[in-house]
Amino acid sequence: MYTPYTFPIKYNRYGKRLQPFADAVPFGSHEDLRLVVKIKGVEHEACIKWADELSHEFFMIGDDIWPLEVTLRIQDIPLHSIQEIEDLDTIPRIDYLRINNTHLSDLEGMSDMPWARRLKILDLSNNSIDKMTGLSGFKRLHSLYLNTNRIQHIVGLEDLKYLKLIDLSNNQIESIIGLERGRRIRKVGLNHNKINTLDHSTLMDLPAHPMTIRCMGNEISPEQLDRAKELKTNLTFILK
């Protein structure tokens, strides 16, 4: 169970609460707040990091003051399922969640967490995820990093209404089918997959706004890229 640092609360002569950075900050100015999470009964140190070091904005949870944006980072810990992280559902707010290099494969229950609807950035890169499932509850997510996993198919983007960036590089994806369901996506990472053709129907169904697709390290011929650009002039393909 986490214990957030409580900043001293001070007010000016007009009763307005002063920013807590006016006094001492734990672990030095703009450092991380330590957080202990339990995985399979073993305690590991994660961290809560200031997402915007310049704003110095905070919100209240009970008698504790939290930064306006919260980053939770868990990495380099053997982990297969979100359910293995004890008390994750007791953390009231997460804006940026990073779980990297953990062998995570099961996302079941993640989008049901109390912080899921406010999550803005989700980074699950360098894990063992093979399916894009369990993401439907992230209603405000705008950036999703799933690079370096085992994903084969692009699915579920229709539930992520505000998603603008998705990185699926270094997976096992063979087709861009499913990408058209992300109606607000503007940046796509598909480097180093197994794509050898660009489905024309999917290309035509992509949104009309400008979109950049990074696709280095696939088997897409120059002729296919030229044809894709003719079909959708709003697309920019980056091969380096």
Secondary structure as a PSIPRED ss2 file (coil, helix, strand):
# PSIPRED VFORMAT (PSIPRED V4.0)

   1 M C   1.000  0.000  0.000
   2 Y C   1.000  0.000  0.000
   3 T C   1.000  0.000  0.000
   4 P C   1.000  0.000  0.000
   5 Y C   1.000  0.000  0.000
   6 T C   1.000  0.000  0.000
   7 F C   1.000  0.000  0.000
   8 P C   1.000  0.000  0.000
   9 I C   1.000  0.000  0.000
  10 K C   1.000  0.000  0.000
  11 Y E   0.000  0.000  1.000
  12 N C   1.000  0.000  0.000
  13 R C   1.000  0.000  0.000
  14 Y C   1.000  0.000  0.000
  15 G C   1.000  0.000  0.000
  16 K C   1.000  0.000  0.000
  17 R E   0.000  0.000  1.000
  18 L C   1.000  0.000  0.000
  19 Q C   1.000  0.000  0.000
  20 P H   0.000  1.000  0.000
  21 F H   0.000  1.000  0.000
  22 A H   0.000  1.000  0.000
  23 D C   1.000  0.000  0.000
  24 A C   1.000  0.000  0.000
  25 V C   1.000  0.000  0.000
  26 P C   1.000  0.000  0.000
  27 F C   1.000  0.000  0.000
  28 G C   1.000  0.000  0.000
  29 S C   1.000  0.000  0.000
  30 H C   1.000  0.000  0.000
  31 E C   1.000  0.000  0.000
  32 D C   1.000  0.000  0.000
  33 L E   0.000  0.000  1.000
  34 R E   0.000  0.000  1.000
  35 L E   0.000  0.000  1.000
  36 V E   0.000  0.000  1.000
  37 V E   0.000  0.000  1.000
  38 K E   0.000  0.000  1.000
  39 I E   0.000  0.000  1.000
  40 K C   1.000  0.000  0.000
  41 G C   1.000  0.000  0.000
  42 V E   0.000  0.000  1.000
  43 E E   0.000  0.000  1.000
  44 H E   0.000  0.000  1.000
  45 E E   0.000  0.000  1.000
  46 A E   0.000  0.000  1.000
  47 C E   0.000  0.000  1.000
  48 I E   0.000  0.000  1.000
  49 K E   0.000  0.000  1.000
  50 W E   0.000  0.000  1.000
  51 A C   1.000  0.000  0.000
  52 D C   1.000  0.000  0.000
  53 E C   1.000  0.000  0.000
  54 L C   1.000  0.000  0.000
  55 S C   1.000  0.000  0.000
  56 H C   1.000  0.000  0.000
  57 E C   1.000  0.000  0.000
  58 F E   0.000  0.000  1.000
  59 F E   0.000  0.000  1.000
  60 M E   0.000  0.000  1.000
  61 I E   0.000  0.000  1.000
  62 G C   1.000  0.000  0.000
  63 D C   1.000  0.000  0.000
  64 D E   0.000  0.000  1.000
  65 I E   0.000  0.000  1.000
  66 W E   0.000  0.000  1.000
  67 P E   0.000  0.000  1.000
  68 L C   1.000  0.000  0.000
  69 E C   1.000  0.000  0.000
  70 V E   0.000  0.000  1.000
  71 T E   0.000  0.000  1.000
  72 L E   0.000  0.000  1.000
  73 R E   0.000  0.000  1.000
  74 I E   0.000  0.000  1.000
  75 Q E   0.000  0.000  1.000
  76 D C   1.000  0.000  0.000
  77 I C   1.000  0.000  0.000
  78 P C   1.000  0.000  0.000
  79 L C   1.000  0.000  0.000
  80 H C   1.000  0.000  0.000
  81 S E   0.000  0.000  1.000
  82 I H   0.000  1.000  0.000
  83 Q H   0.000  1.000  0.000
  84 E H   0.000  1.000  0.000
  85 I E   0.000  0.000  1.000
  86 E E   0.000  0.000  1.000
  87 D C   1.000  0.000  0.000
  88 L H   0.000  1.000  0.000
  89 D H   0.000  1.000  0.000
  90 T H   0.000  1.000  0.000
  91 I C   1.000  0.000  0.000
  92 P C   1.000  0.000  0.000
  93 R C   1.000  0.000  0.000
  94 I C   1.000  0.000  0.000
  95 D C   1.000  0.000  0.000
  96 Y E   0.000  0.000  1.000
  97 L E   0.000  0.000  1.000
  98 R E   0.000  0.000  1.000
  99 I E   0.000  0.000  1.000
 100 N E   0.000  0.000  1.000
 101 N C   1.000  0.000  0.000
 102 T C   1.000  0.000  0.000
 103 H C   1.000  0.000  0.000
 104 L C   1.000  0.000  0.000
 105 S C   1.000  0.000  0.000
 106 D E   0.000  0.000  1.000
 107 L C   1.000  0.000  0.000
 108 E C   1.000  0.000  0.000
 109 G C   1.000  0.000  0.000
 110 M H   0.000  1.000  0.000
 111 S H   0.000  1.000  0.000
 112 D H   0.000  1.000  0.000
 113 M C   1.000  0.000  0.000
 114 P C   1.000  0.000  0.000
 115 W C   1.000  0.000  0.000
 116 A H   0.000  1.000  0.000
 117 R H   0.000  1.000  0.000
 118 R H   0.000  1.000  0.000
 119 L C   1.000  0.000  0.000
 120 K C   1.000  0.000  0.000
 121 I E   0.000  0.000  1.000
 122 L E   0.000  0.000  1.000
 123 D E   0.000  0.000  1.000
 124 L C   1.000  0.000  0.000
 125 S C   1.000  0.000  0.000
 126 N C   1.000  0.000  0.000
 127 N C   1.000  0.000  0.000
 128 S C   1.000  0.000  0.000
 129 I C   1.000  0.000  0.000
 130 D C   1.000  0.000  0.000
 131 K C   1.000  0.000  0.000
 132 M C   1.000  0.000  0.000
 133 T C   1.000  0.000  0.000
 134 G C   1.000  0.000  0.000
 135 L C   1.000  0.000  0.000
 136 S C   1.000  0.000  0.000
 137 G C   1.000  0.000  0.000
 138 F C   1.000  0.000  0.000
 139 K C   1.000  0.000  0.000
 140 R C   1.000  0.000  0.000
 141 L C   1.000  0.000  0.000
 142 H C   1.000  0.000  0.000
 143 S E   0.000  0.000  1.000
 144 L E   0.000  0.000  1.000
 145 Y E   0.000  0.000  1.000
 146 L C   1.000  0.000  0.000
 147 N C   1.000  0.000  0.000
 148 T C   1.000  0.000  0.000
 149 N C   1.000  0.000  0.000
 150 R C   1.000  0.000  0.000
 151 I C   1.000  0.000  0.000
 152 Q C   1.000  0.000  0.000
 153 H C   1.000  0.000  0.000
 154 I C   1.000  0.000  0.000
 155 V C   1.000  0.000  0.000
 156 G C   1.000  0.000  0.000
 157 L H   0.000  1.000  0.000
 158 E H   0.000  1.000  0.000
 159 D H   0.000  1.000  0.000
 160 L C   1.000  0.000  0.000
 161 K C   1.000  0.000  0.000
 162 Y C   1.000  0.000  0.000
 163 L C   1.000  0.000  0.000
 164 K C   1.000  0.000  0.000
 165 L E   0.000  0.000  1.000
 166 I E   0.000  0.000  1.000
 167 D E   0.000  0.000  1.000
 168 L C   1.000  0.000  0.000
 169 S C   1.000  0.000  0.000
 170 N C   1.000  0.000  0.000
 171 N C   1.000  0.000  0.000
 172 Q C   1.000  0.000  0.000
 173 I C   1.000  0.000  0.000
 174 E C   1.000  0.000  0.000
 175 S C   1.000  0.000  0.000
 176 I C   1.000  0.000  0.000
 177 I C   1.000  0.000  0.000
 178 G C   1.000  0.000  0.000
 179 L H   0.000  1.000  0.000
 180 E H   0.000  1.000  0.000
 181 R H   0.000  1.000  0.000
 182 G C   1.000  0.000  0.000
 183 R C   1.000  0.000  0.000
 184 R C   1.000  0.000  0.000
 185 I C   1.000  0.000  0.000
 186 R C   1.000  0.000  0.000
 187 K E   0.000  0.000  1.000
 188 V E   0.000  0.000  1.000
 189 G E   0.000  0.000  1.000
 190 L C   1.000  0.000  0.000
 191 N C   1.000  0.000  0.000
 192 H C   1.000  0.000  0.000
 193 N C   1.000  0.000  0.000
 194 K C   1.000  0.000  0.000
 195 I C   1.000  0.000  0.000
 196 N C   1.000  0.000  0.000
 197 T C   1.000  0.000  0.000
 198 L C   1.000  0.000  0.000
 199 D C   1.000  0.000  0.000
 200 H H   0.000  1.000  0.000
 201 S H   0.000  1.000  0.000
 202 T H   0.000  1.000  0.000
 203 L H   0.000  1.000  0.000
 204 M H   0.000  1.000  0.000
 205 D H   0.000  1.000  0.000
 206 L C   1.000  0.000  0.000
 207 P C   1.000  0.000  0.000
 208 A C   1.000  0.000  0.000
 209 H C   1.000  0.000  0.000
 210 P C   1.000  0.000  0.000
 211 M E   0.000  0.000  1.000
 212 T E   0.000  0.000  1.000
 213 I E   0.000  0.000  1.000
 214 R E   0.000  0.000  1.000
 215 C C   1.000  0.000  0.000
 216 M C   1.000  0.000  0.000
 217 G C   1.000  0.000  0.000
 218 N C   1.000  0.000  0.000
 219 E C   1.000  0.000  0.000
 220 I C   1.000  0.000  0.000
 221 S C   1.000  0.000  0.000
 222 P H   0.000  1.000  0.000
 223 E H   0.000  1.000  0.000
 224 Q H   0.000  1.000  0.000
 225 L H   0.000  1.000  0.000
 226 D H   0.000  1.000  0.000
 227 R H   0.000  1.000  0.000
 228 A H   0.000  1.000  0.000
 229 K H   0.000  1.000  0.000
 230 E H   0.000  1.000  0.000
 231 L H   0.000  1.000  0.000
 232 K C   1.000  0.000  0.000
 233 T C   1.000  0.000  0.000
 234 N C   1.000  0.000  0.000
 235 L E   0.000  0.000  1.000
 236 T E   0.000  0.000  1.000
 237 F E   0.000  0.000  1.000
 238 I E   0.000  0.000  1.000
 239 L C   1.000  0.000  0.000
 240 K C   1.000  0.000  0.000
